[in-house]
Amino acid sequence: MLNSYADALFPEPHEGAPDVPWMRAIEADGELAGFMMVAERTEVQPIPHLWRFLIDARFQGRRVGVRALRLLGLRLQALGETELELSFGDARGGPEAFYTELGFVRTGEIDDDEVVARARIETILERSVTSRVRESLPTERQPQP
C-alpha cells in the first residue's frame, strides 16, 4: 500500500498531465480490509480510472470488494460520472470474472500490458446488489504488528 500512497503523492504524467488521485481505505469488521485509488476525470482522462483495488485475502469471498465498488459507484454517480474504467493483468486466476460480473467489458485496449475494461456506473450499481461472484482480487499482505 505504501507504493500506492507514493504514486498518489507523486503521480506520473498521463498524456502530459498528472493523474488526480482519490483514495480510501476499505474497512470490514473494524479491520483494514483493503484499499482503492481512483484517478479522477481530467481533460486528458475523460473517464475515471480505478487505479488500485486491493482486498486482503482474509476478506475475499465476503462481498467486501463488491460493496466497496458499490460505494465508489454511488460517489461517482453523485459527481455526475457515467462510466468507470480499470485495467487488470490477463492471467489465469485473475480478477476478470469479478469485474465482468459487475458489468465491466474489455475495450480492446492494452495499457502497460494490462487489459482495459469499462462499465457504466448504473450497471455496477445494479449488479452489485444482485451479484454472487466469488471475489478474486489482487492482495497486498499487511505487516503484522
C-alpha positions as CSV (number, residue, x, y, z in Angstrom):
1,M,0.0,0.0,0.0
2,L,3.0,2.3,0.5
3,N,3.7,2.3,-3.2
4,S,0.1,3.4,-3.8
5,Y,0.5,6.3,-1.5
6,A,3.7,7.3,-3.2
7,D,2.1,7.1,-6.6
8,A,-0.8,9.3,-5.3
9,L,1.5,11.9,-3.9
10,F,3.8,11.9,-6.9
11,P,1.7,10.8,-9.9
12,E,3.4,10.3,-13.2
13,P,2.1,12.3,-16.1
14,H,-0.7,10.6,-18.1
15,E,-0.7,12.0,-21.6
16,G,1.2,15.1,-20.4
17,A,-0.8,15.8,-17.2
18,P,-0.7,14.3,-13.8
19,D,-3.4,12.0,-12.6
20,V,-5.7,13.4,-9.9
21,P,-5.9,10.6,-7.2
22,W,-8.7,9.9,-4.8
23,M,-8.1,7.1,-2.4
24,R,-9.8,5.4,0.5
25,A,-9.0,2.5,2.9
26,I,-11.6,-0.3,3.0
27,E,-12.7,-1.4,6.4
28,A,-14.7,-4.5,7.3
29,D,-15.4,-5.8,10.8
30,G,-13.3,-3.0,12.3
31,E,-10.2,-4.1,10.4
32,L,-8.3,-2.8,7.4
33,A,-9.6,-5.0,4.6
34,G,-8.3,-3.2,1.5
35,F,-7.5,-0.1,-0.4
36,M,-8.8,1.7,-3.5
37,M,-7.5,4.5,-5.5
38,V,-9.2,6.2,-8.4
39,A,-7.6,8.6,-11.0
40,E,-10.4,11.2,-11.3
41,R,-11.6,12.6,-14.6
42,T,-9.5,15.3,-16.1
43,E,-9.2,17.0,-19.5
44,V,-6.8,14.3,-20.8
45,Q,-8.6,11.4,-19.0
46,P,-12.3,11.7,-19.6
47,I,-13.3,8.6,-17.7
48,P,-12.4,8.0,-14.0
49,H,-10.0,5.0,-13.8
50,L,-9.9,2.6,-10.9
51,W,-6.1,2.8,-10.4
52,R,-5.7,0.4,-7.5
53,F,-8.1,-2.0,-5.9
54,L,-6.8,-4.4,-3.2
55,I,-8.8,-6.7,-0.9
56,D,-6.8,-8.6,1.7
57,A,-7.1,-12.4,1.2
58,R,-8.8,-12.7,4.6
59,F,-11.7,-10.7,3.4
60,Q,-12.2,-12.1,-0.1
61,G,-15.3,-14.1,-0.8
62,R,-17.3,-12.0,1.7
63,R,-18.5,-9.3,-0.8
64,V,-16.3,-6.7,0.7
65,G,-15.0,-5.8,-2.8
66,V,-18.5,-5.7,-4.3
67,R,-19.7,-3.4,-1.5
68,A,-16.6,-1.1,-1.9
69,L,-17.2,-0.8,-5.7
70,R,-20.9,-0.1,-5.0
71,L,-19.9,2.8,-2.7
72,L,-17.5,4.0,-5.3
73,G,-20.2,3.8,-7.9
74,L,-22.5,5.9,-5.7
75,R,-19.8,8.5,-5.2
76,L,-19.1,8.7,-8.9
77,Q,-22.8,8.9,-9.8
78,A,-23.2,11.8,-7.4
79,L,-20.4,13.6,-9.2
80,G,-22.2,13.1,-12.5
81,E,-19.9,10.4,-13.8
82,T,-21.5,7.7,-16.1
83,E,-18.6,5.3,-16.6
84,L,-15.6,3.8,-14.7
85,E,-12.6,2.3,-16.3
86,L,-9.9,-0.1,-14.9
87,S,-7.2,-2.4,-16.1
88,F,-6.0,-5.8,-15.0
89,G,-3.5,-8.5,-15.8
90,D,-4.9,-11.1,-18.2
91,A,-3.8,-14.2,-16.3
92,R,-5.4,-17.3,-15.2
93,G,-7.0,-16.9,-11.7
94,G,-7.0,-13.1,-12.2
95,P,-9.9,-10.7,-11.4
96,E,-11.6,-10.7,-14.7
97,A,-14.6,-12.8,-13.7
98,F,-15.2,-10.5,-10.7
99,Y,-15.1,-7.4,-12.9
100,T,-17.2,-9.0,-15.6
101,E,-19.9,-9.9,-13.1
102,L,-20.1,-6.2,-12.2
103,G,-20.5,-5.2,-15.8
104,F,-17.0,-4.4,-16.9
105,V,-16.4,-5.1,-20.6
106,R,-13.0,-5.3,-22.3
107,T,-12.4,-2.2,-24.5
108,G,-9.8,-3.9,-26.8
109,E,-7.2,-1.5,-25.4
110,I,-4.0,-2.7,-23.7
111,D,-2.3,-0.3,-21.2
112,D,1.1,-1.3,-19.8
113,D,0.5,-4.9,-20.7
114,E,-2.9,-4.9,-18.9
115,V,-6.4,-5.3,-20.4
116,V,-8.5,-2.2,-20.2
117,A,-12.2,-2.6,-19.3
118,R,-15.1,-0.2,-18.8
119,A,-18.5,-0.3,-17.2
120,R,-21.4,2.1,-16.9
121,I,-21.9,3.3,-13.3
122,E,-25.6,2.3,-13.5
123,T,-24.6,-1.3,-14.3
124,I,-22.1,-1.5,-11.5
125,L,-24.8,-0.3,-9.0
126,E,-27.4,-2.7,-10.3
127,R,-25.1,-5.7,-10.4
128,S,-23.5,-5.0,-7.0
129,V,-26.9,-5.7,-5.5
130,T,-27.6,-9.0,-7.4
131,S,-24.0,-10.3,-7.9
132,R,-23.0,-13.5,-6.2
133,V,-19.5,-13.6,-7.7
134,R,-16.7,-15.0,-5.6
135,E,-14.1,-12.3,-5.2
136,S,-10.6,-13.0,-6.6
137,L,-8.7,-9.8,-6.5
138,P,-5.1,-8.8,-6.1
139,T,-4.0,-8.8,-2.5
140,E,-1.4,-7.0,-0.5
141,R,-0.5,-8.6,2.8
142,Q,-0.4,-6.2,5.7
143,P,2.5,-6.3,8.0
144,Q,1.6,-7.9,11.3
145,P,2.2,-5.7,14.4
